[in-house]
Amino acid sequence: MATGSRPAEEQWNAIIRCDSDYDGQFFYAVQSTGIFCRPSCKSRPPKREHV
């Protein structure tokens, strides 16, 4: 994902499902916490506007 962009619908669905099939294809950062995650991250889902 480009800086300042929001995740595409397919990426967002992978994040919500904790889908490990997408690991290695992208990672995301949560602006409010400064945490970087893989799509399979088991933490609670972030607010979409913070990704």
VMD Tcl script that draws the C-alpha trace (Angstrom):
set ca {
  {0.00 0.00 0.00}
  {1.25 3.43 -0.81}
  {1.88 5.97 1.92}
  {-1.37 7.61 2.96}
  {-3.55 5.20 0.99}
  {-6.35 3.08 2.39}
  {-6.39 -0.68 1.89}
  {-8.22 -2.03 -1.14}
  {-11.33 -4.07 -0.38}
  {-9.51 -7.38 -0.96}
  {-6.69 -6.35 1.40}
  {-9.12 -5.11 4.03}
  {-11.04 -8.40 3.92}
  {-7.75 -10.31 4.37}
  {-6.96 -8.16 7.44}
  {-10.41 -8.74 8.97}
  {-10.23 -12.52 8.31}
  {-6.60 -12.78 9.58}
  {-5.91 -14.54 6.27}
  {-2.41 -16.04 6.24}
  {-2.67 -16.65 2.47}
  {-1.88 -12.94 2.06}
  {1.24 -12.96 4.26}
  {4.23 -11.90 2.17}
  {2.01 -10.03 -0.29}
  {1.56 -6.92 1.83}
  {1.74 -5.60 5.35}
  {-0.08 -2.74 6.97}
  {0.58 -0.10 9.58}
  {-1.87 1.21 12.15}
  {-1.36 4.96 12.36}
  {-2.88 5.38 15.82}
  {-0.56 2.80 17.44}
  {2.50 2.78 15.14}
  {2.29 -1.01 14.81}
  {3.08 -2.86 11.56}
  {1.27 -6.15 10.92}
  {0.93 -9.01 8.47}
  {-2.60 -9.81 7.30}
  {-2.66 -12.84 9.62}
  {-1.99 -10.74 12.74}
  {-4.19 -11.98 15.60}
  {-4.56 -8.60 17.30}
  {-7.98 -6.99 17.29}
  {-8.90 -5.45 13.93}
  {-7.94 -1.78 13.59}
  {-10.30 0.94 12.51}
  {-10.04 1.12 8.73}
  {-9.35 4.86 8.80}
  {-6.23 4.20 10.91}
  {-4.70 1.72 8.43}
}
mol new
graphics top color blue
foreach p $ca { graphics top sphere $p radius 0.5 }
foreach p [lrange $ca 0 end-1] q [lrange $ca 1 end] { graphics top cylinder $p $q radius 0.2 }
display resetview
